[in-house]
């Protein structure tokens, strides 16, 4: 879609969803090009990242971050070109990554973005995936909270997603037996053949609990939680004493409008935590580990360059298609890291 340099297309939150988001919750509008002041940058978005956490920002329920306000641009990370710089640290044409939102152009403070370097310069969208927030989440959550040890069994759901696929591969690097859980035979086959998982189970097929038990004859030492729901129900009885459970997301619950009906499992969870001395710890990646980003960037960059970790992207063309792609993300329709190519580069 062509546009004038004097206009900025942006997608704003038009209303708050009740349950699953719908088209009417978003509005594509045009606005004047934003103006950068001293210490700021005018950026043109090239790649936009779509991630499950965005569903939470559409709601005004209490959370770890402020919600997007009605009429505000939807939040999101992106890779952008510097169009105009009012900072000595950046020049026109630099590629940067930062939180720029669902829009063609954004103005940010110079200290709010990072300049791309290394492998990300060759394929900039990787700064939103394996070399960005999802990779950072997998790296710190697994290594710092999960503490995988050689010979242990690691289970991770959403096994072909941007976080789960890397959790599994890092687990293999650390000598674990890795069992993935994914939606559909194709994704499960890909997790084994491409990402090197030992096994991968289709959560859409019946008897997940029995199949998971057969796949984990020695129990589960680390479960990386990013889905919740029925998957965790199958995992809980198989957790070994002193198992570790990093919790970075619960995508199966993001569209829920209330507590799920049925048996109350809270007492079972509490008693299992006590009896097996489990460690279950939630984390917000940049809030908790932002100071360790250089450590991640160095190690993941080395693994990626050496071919020790692989990555898959699901590319959507055009800013105007971001809402539909986002709906699919919440239903597990994406296959790999979901990114939108907003502008040609």
C-alpha positions as CSV (number, residue, x, y, z in Angstrom):
1,X,0.0,0.0,0.0
2,X,1.5,3.3,-1.1
3,X,1.3,6.3,1.2
4,X,2.5,9.9,1.5
5,X,5.5,10.6,3.6
6,X,3.3,13.2,5.4
7,X,1.0,10.5,6.8
8,X,1.3,7.8,9.4
9,X,-0.9,4.7,9.3
10,X,-1.6,3.3,12.7
11,X,-3.8,0.7,14.3
12,X,-5.4,1.9,17.5
13,X,-7.4,0.1,20.2
14,X,-11.0,1.0,19.4
15,X,-12.7,-0.9,22.2
16,X,-11.9,-3.5,24.8
17,X,-12.6,-7.2,23.9
18,X,-14.9,-9.5,25.9
19,X,-13.4,-12.9,25.3
20,X,-11.8,-13.3,21.9
21,X,-10.7,-10.0,20.2
22,X,-12.7,-9.1,17.0
23,X,-12.2,-6.7,14.1
24,X,-14.2,-3.9,15.9
25,X,-11.7,-3.8,18.7
26,X,-9.2,-2.2,16.3
27,X,-9.2,0.8,14.0
28,X,-6.8,1.6,11.2
29,X,-6.4,5.3,10.9
30,X,-4.2,8.0,9.3
31,X,-2.5,10.7,11.3
32,X,0.1,13.4,10.6
33,X,3.7,12.2,10.7
34,X,5.0,12.5,14.3
35,X,7.8,15.1,14.9
36,X,11.0,14.2,16.7
37,X,12.5,16.6,19.2
38,X,16.0,16.9,20.8
39,X,17.1,13.5,22.0
40,X,14.5,11.7,20.0
41,X,14.4,9.6,16.8
42,X,11.8,9.4,14.0
43,X,11.6,5.8,13.0
44,X,10.0,4.0,10.0
45,X,8.7,0.5,11.0
46,X,10.0,-2.3,8.8
47,X,9.1,-5.3,11.0
48,X,6.4,-5.6,13.7
49,X,6.3,-8.4,16.2
50,X,3.0,-10.0,17.2
51,X,3.1,-11.7,20.6
52,X,0.5,-13.2,23.0
53,X,1.1,-10.7,25.8
54,X,-0.6,-8.1,23.7
55,X,-4.0,-9.6,24.5
56,X,-3.5,-8.7,28.2
57,X,-2.7,-5.1,27.2
58,X,-6.1,-4.8,25.5
59,X,-7.8,-5.4,28.9
60,X,-8.0,-2.9,31.8
61,X,-7.7,-5.7,34.4
62,X,-4.8,-5.3,36.9
63,X,-1.6,-6.6,35.4
64,X,2.2,-6.1,35.4
65,X,2.0,-3.3,32.8
66,X,-0.4,-0.5,32.1
67,X,-3.2,-1.3,29.5
68,X,-3.4,0.3,26.1
69,X,-5.9,3.1,26.4
70,X,-8.9,3.4,24.0
71,X,-7.8,5.4,21.0
72,X,-4.1,4.7,21.6
73,X,-1.8,2.9,19.2
74,X,-1.5,-0.8,20.0
75,X,1.7,-1.6,21.7
76,X,4.3,-3.8,20.2
77,X,8.0,-4.2,19.5
78,X,9.5,-3.6,16.0
79,X,12.6,-3.2,13.9
80,X,12.8,0.2,12.3
81,X,15.0,2.4,10.2
82,X,16.0,5.8,11.6
83,X,14.5,8.5,9.3
84,X,15.6,11.5,11.4
85,X,18.0,11.5,14.4
86,X,18.3,14.2,17.1
87,X,20.8,12.1,19.0
88,X,24.6,11.8,18.6
89,X,24.3,8.0,19.2
90,X,22.2,7.3,16.0
91,X,22.4,8.4,12.4
92,X,19.9,8.3,9.5
93,X,19.6,4.8,8.1
94,X,20.5,2.9,11.3
95,X,18.4,-0.2,12.1
96,X,17.1,-0.3,15.6
97,X,14.8,-2.4,17.7
98,X,12.3,-1.1,20.3
99,X,8.7,-0.7,21.3
100,X,7.2,1.4,18.5
101,X,3.7,0.0,18.2
102,X,1.4,-1.0,15.3
103,X,2.2,1.9,13.0
104,X,4.3,3.0,10.1
105,X,6.2,5.7,11.9
106,X,7.0,6.4,15.5
107,X,9.0,8.9,17.6
108,X,11.0,7.5,20.5
109,X,13.6,8.7,22.9
110,X,17.0,7.6,21.8
111,X,17.7,5.6,25.0
112,X,14.5,3.5,24.4
113,X,15.9,1.6,21.4
114,X,18.9,-0.6,20.7
115,X,21.0,-0.5,17.5
116,X,21.0,-3.8,15.6
117,X,24.3,-5.6,15.4
118,X,25.8,-9.0,14.5
119,X,23.6,-11.6,12.9
120,X,20.5,-9.4,13.2
121,X,21.9,-7.0,10.6
122,X,21.8,-9.8,8.1
123,X,18.2,-10.7,8.9
124,X,16.7,-7.9,10.9
125,X,13.5,-9.7,11.9
126,X,15.6,-12.0,14.0
127,X,15.9,-9.2,16.5
128,X,12.2,-9.8,17.3
129,X,12.7,-13.6,17.7
130,X,15.7,-15.8,18.4
131,X,17.9,-12.7,19.0
132,X,15.2,-10.7,20.7
133,X,12.5,-10.9,23.4
134,X,11.4,-14.5,22.8
135,X,14.9,-15.8,22.7
136,X,15.7,-13.8,25.9
137,X,12.6,-15.3,27.5
138,X,13.6,-18.8,26.7
139,X,17.2,-18.3,27.7
140,X,16.8,-16.7,31.1
141,X,13.6,-18.6,32.1
142,X,15.1,-22.0,31.3
143,X,18.7,-21.4,32.5
144,X,18.1,-19.2,35.6
145,X,14.8,-20.7,36.9
146,X,14.7,-24.1,35.2
147,X,18.3,-24.9,35.9
148,X,18.4,-27.9,33.5
149,X,21.0,-30.6,34.2
150,X,22.3,-33.4,31.9
151,X,20.1,-36.4,31.8
152,X,17.0,-34.6,33.1
153,X,13.6,-34.6,31.3
154,X,12.4,-31.2,30.1
155,X,8.9,-30.6,28.8
156,X,7.7,-27.5,26.9
157,X,4.4,-26.7,25.3
158,X,4.0,-24.6,22.1
159,X,7.1,-26.5,21.0
160,X,7.4,-24.8,17.6
161,X,6.6,-21.3,18.8
162,X,9.3,-18.7,19.2
163,X,9.9,-19.4,22.9
164,X,9.1,-23.1,23.1
165,X,11.3,-24.0,20.2
166,X,14.3,-22.3,21.7
167,X,13.6,-23.7,25.2
168,X,13.8,-27.2,23.7
169,X,17.0,-26.5,21.8
170,X,18.8,-24.9,24.7
171,X,17.6,-28.0,26.8
172,X,19.3,-30.2,24.2
173,X,22.5,-28.2,24.4
174,X,22.4,-28.7,28.2
175,X,22.1,-32.5,27.8
176,X,18.4,-32.9,28.6
177,X,15.8,-35.3,27.1
178,X,13.3,-32.9,25.6
179,X,9.6,-33.6,25.1
180,X,7.6,-31.0,23.3
181,X,3.8,-30.5,23.1
182,X,2.3,-28.8,20.0
183,X,-0.9,-28.4,18.1
184,X,-1.1,-30.8,15.1
185,X,1.0,-33.6,13.6
186,X,2.9,-31.2,11.3
187,X,4.2,-29.0,14.1
188,X,5.1,-32.1,16.2
189,X,7.1,-33.6,13.3
190,X,8.9,-30.3,12.7
191,X,9.9,-30.0,16.4
192,X,11.6,-33.4,16.2
193,X,13.1,-33.2,12.7
194,X,14.1,-29.5,12.6
195,X,14.5,-28.5,16.2
196,X,15.9,-31.8,17.5
197,X,13.3,-32.6,20.2
198,X,13.4,-36.2,21.3
199,X,9.6,-36.5,21.1
200,X,6.7,-34.1,20.5
201,X,3.0,-34.8,21.3
202,X,-0.1,-33.4,19.6
203,X,-2.2,-31.9,22.4
204,X,-5.2,-32.0,20.0
205,X,-5.2,-35.8,20.0
206,X,-6.9,-37.8,22.8
207,X,-5.3,-39.1,26.0
208,X,-2.6,-36.5,26.3
209,X,-2.0,-37.4,29.9
210,X,-1.3,-41.1,29.0
211,X,0.9,-40.3,26.0
212,X,2.9,-37.8,28.1
213,X,3.4,-40.4,30.8
214,X,4.7,-42.8,28.2
215,X,7.0,-40.2,26.8
216,X,8.4,-39.3,30.2
217,X,9.1,-42.7,31.9
218,X,11.4,-41.0,34.5
219,X,9.0,-38.2,35.2
220,X,9.5,-34.5,34.5
221,X,12.3,-32.4,36.0
222,X,11.7,-29.1,34.3
223,X,8.4,-27.9,32.8
224,X,8.6,-24.6,30.9
225,X,5.1,-23.1,31.3
226,X,3.8,-20.8,28.5
227,X,0.4,-22.3,27.8
228,X,-1.5,-23.6,30.9
229,X,-4.8,-25.3,30.8
230,X,-5.1,-29.0,29.8
231,X,-1.4,-29.3,29.1
232,X,-0.5,-28.4,32.7
233,X,-3.2,-30.8,33.9
234,X,-1.3,-33.6,32.1
235,X,2.1,-32.4,33.4
236,X,1.3,-31.9,37.1
237,X,1.1,-35.6,38.2
238,X,4.4,-36.4,36.4
239,X,6.5,-33.7,38.1
240,X,9.5,-35.1,40.0
241,X,10.5,-34.1,43.5
242,X,12.2,-30.6,43.3
243,X,11.1,-30.1,39.7
244,X,11.4,-26.5,38.4
245,X,8.6,-24.7,36.6
246,X,9.4,-21.3,35.0
247,X,6.2,-19.5,34.0
248,X,6.3,-16.9,31.2
249,X,2.8,-17.1,29.9
250,X,-0.6,-18.8,29.9
251,X,-1.9,-18.3,26.4
252,X,-4.7,-20.8,26.8
253,X,-6.3,-18.4,29.3
254,X,-5.9,-15.0,27.7
255,X,-9.3,-14.9,26.1
256,X,-11.1,-16.2,29.2
257,X,-13.9,-14.1,30.7
258,X,-13.9,-15.8,34.1
259,X,-12.7,-18.9,36.0
260,X,-13.0,-22.1,34.2
261,X,-15.9,-24.3,35.4
262,X,-15.2,-27.7,36.8
263,X,-13.1,-29.3,39.5
264,X,-11.1,-26.9,41.6
265,X,-7.4,-28.0,41.1
266,X,-5.9,-25.3,43.4
267,X,-5.7,-27.6,46.4
268,X,-4.1,-30.3,44.3
269,X,-1.5,-27.8,43.0
270,X,-0.7,-26.5,46.5
271,X,-0.3,-30.0,47.9
272,X,1.9,-31.1,45.0
273,X,4.1,-28.0,45.5
274,X,4.5,-28.9,49.1
275,X,4.9,-32.7,48.8
276,X,7.4,-32.5,45.9
277,X,9.0,-29.3,46.9
278,X,8.4,-27.8,43.5
279,X,9.7,-24.4,42.5
280,X,7.2,-22.6,40.3
281,X,8.3,-19.1,39.5
282,X,6.8,-16.5,37.2
283,X,8.9,-13.9,35.5
284,X,8.6,-10.8,33.3
285,X,11.7,-10.9,31.1
286,X,12.8,-7.3,30.9
287,X,11.6,-6.3,34.4
288,X,13.5,-9.2,36.0
289,X,16.4,-9.8,33.7
290,X,16.9,-6.6,31.7
291,X,20.3,-6.1,33.2
292,X,21.4,-9.5,31.9
293,X,20.6,-8.8,28.2
294,X,24.2,-8.6,27.1
295,X,24.9,-12.0,28.5
296,X,22.0,-13.5,26.5
297,X,22.9,-11.6,23.3
298,X,26.5,-12.8,23.4
299,X,25.6,-16.5,24.0
300,X,22.6,-16.7,21.8
301,X,24.4,-14.9,19.0
302,X,27.3,-17.5,19.2
303,X,24.9,-20.4,19.2
304,X,22.9,-19.1,16.3
305,X,26.0,-18.3,14.2
306,X,27.3,-21.8,14.9
307,X,24.1,-23.4,13.8
308,X,23.3,-24.8,17.3
309,X,19.9,-23.2,17.4
310,X,17.4,-22.9,14.5
311,X,14.5,-20.6,14.1
312,X,11.3,-20.4,12.1
313,X,9.3,-17.3,11.1
314,X,5.7,-16.9,10.1
315,X,5.6,-13.7,7.9
316,X,2.5,-11.6,7.3
317,X,2.6,-8.9,4.7
318,X,1.1,-5.4,5.5
319,X,0.2,-3.5,8.6
320,X,-3.5,-3.7,7.8
321,X,-3.3,-7.5,8.2
322,X,-1.9,-7.4,11.7
323,X,-5.3,-7.8,13.5
324,X,-6.3,-11.0,11.7
325,X,-2.8,-12.4,12.2
326,X,-3.1,-11.6,15.9
327,X,-6.4,-13.4,16.2
328,X,-4.8,-16.5,14.7
329,X,-1.8,-16.2,17.0
330,X,-4.2,-16.5,20.1
331,X,-5.6,-19.7,18.5
332,X,-2.3,-21.3,17.7
333,X,-2.6,-20.9,14.0
334,X,0.9,-19.4,13.5
335,X,3.8,-21.7,12.7
336,X,6.9,-20.1,14.1
337,X,7.6,-16.5,15.3
338,X,4.8,-14.2,13.9
339,X,6.1,-11.0,12.3
340,X,4.5,-8.4,10.1
341,X,6.4,-6.9,7.2
342,X,5.2,-3.3,7.6
343,X,7.5,-1.6,5.1
344,X,9.9,-2.7,2.4
345,X,13.5,-2.3,3.2
